[in-house]
Amino acid sequence: MTGNSDREMIEQIKELKARYFRFMDCKQWHELESLFVPDVVIDMRHGGASYDEAMLYDGGARRYIETVAPILQDMITVHHGHMPEITLTSPTSAAGIWAMEDKLWAPEGHPIGWRHLHGYGHYHETYERSDDRWRIRTIRLSRLHIEVR
């Protein structure tokens, strides 16, 4: 790879994912949207208490934010990513797998239908570098275990 070293690029991707978690939990929707390529594909079909075909967001970053922000805005959410496995596949592309844990607390009367979700699993992602910055190209969440009350 030219320019930045492989190690520097991997660190940049780790920082990208850290911002993803922080922007999501702090409800900074505009900033969160800026982390994605415009035509990002986000697959959360296996991310909830049951499989949900509607959780495939292939309409781009704006559609994803417009759909998710109203659902999560009044929730308390805590997302953690651990043990990243990042592979640079070219000077402008990479793939990663992150172990994850998340907790979500819905307020009383929220239409989601549960009060607390605690999940464990993995984010499978691809990244693209342009204009000297990394962005998320695809996300797929796979769950190992989920507790819903």
SVG drawing of the C-alpha trace seen along z (x, -y; Angstrom):
<svg xmlns="http://www.w3.org/2000/svg" viewBox="-48 -16 52 33">
<polyline fill="none" stroke="black" stroke-width="0.4" points="0.0,0.0 1.2,-3.5 0.8,-6.7 -0.4,-5.7 1.0,-2.5 -1.2,0.5 -1.2,0.0 -2.2,-3.7 -5.1,-2.7 -6.3,0.0 -6.2,-2.6 -8.3,-5.0 -10.9,-2.2 -11.0,-1.6 -11.6,-5.3 -14.4,-5.2 -16.1,-2.4 -15.6,-4.2 -17.3,-7.3 -20.2,-5.0 -20.9,-3.8 -20.6,-7.2 -22.7,-9.0 -25.4,-6.3 -25.6,-6.4 -25.4,-10.2 -28.1,-10.5 -25.9,-12.6 -27.7,-11.5 -26.1,-13.9 -22.6,-12.9 -23.6,-9.2 -24.8,-9.6 -21.4,-11.1 -19.6,-7.9 -21.3,-5.9 -20.8,-5.9 -24.0,-7.4 -25.3,-4.0 -24.4,-2.0 -26.2,1.3 -27.1,2.1 -28.4,5.5 -29.9,5.8 -32.4,8.5 -30.9,10.8 -30.3,8.0 -33.6,8.0 -35.6,10.4 -36.7,12.1 -35.8,12.0 -37.2,9.0 -37.0,8.5 -37.7,4.7 -34.4,4.4 -32.5,4.5 -31.6,0.9 -30.4,0.8 -31.6,-2.6 -28.5,-4.4 -27.3,-6.4 -30.1,-9.0 -32.9,-6.3 -31.2,-4.4 -31.0,-7.5 -34.5,-8.6 -35.8,-5.2 -33.7,-4.5 -33.5,-7.9 -37.2,-8.1 -37.1,-4.6 -33.9,-5.2 -34.3,-8.9 -36.0,-8.4 -34.2,-5.2 -31.1,-4.9 -28.6,-2.9 -25.1,-1.6 -23.1,0.1 -19.6,1.6 -17.3,3.0 -14.4,5.3 -11.6,7.3 -11.6,6.0 -10.3,8.2 -9.5,5.8 -8.1,6.8 -7.0,4.3 -8.1,5.6 -6.7,2.8 -5.4,-0.8 -9.1,-1.9 -11.0,1.0 -11.1,3.1 -13.2,5.7 -13.7,6.1 -15.5,8.2 -16.2,6.7 -17.4,8.6 -20.2,6.5 -22.5,6.0 -25.4,3.6 -28.0,2.6 -31.2,0.7 -33.8,-0.7 -37.1,-1.8 -39.3,-4.2 -42.7,-3.1 -45.2,-3.0 -42.6,-2.9 -44.0,-1.2 -41.0,1.2 -42.9,3.6 -40.1,4.3 -38.5,2.3 -34.9,3.7 -32.8,5.5 -29.3,6.9 -27.5,8.4 -24.3,10.1 -22.9,10.8 -20.7,9.6 -20.7,6.7 -19.4,7.8 -18.4,4.8 -16.7,3.4 -15.0,0.0 -14.1,-2.3 -11.5,-5.0 -12.0,-8.2 -11.0,-11.8 -8.4,-10.6 -11.0,-9.2 -12.6,-5.8 -16.3,-5.2 -18.5,-2.2 -19.7,-0.5 -21.7,2.4 -22.8,3.6 -24.3,6.9 -25.2,7.7 -25.3,11.3 -26.5,12.2 -25.1,14.9 -27.6,14.3 -30.2,11.8 -32.2,11.1 -35.4,9.1 -37.7,8.0"/>
</svg>
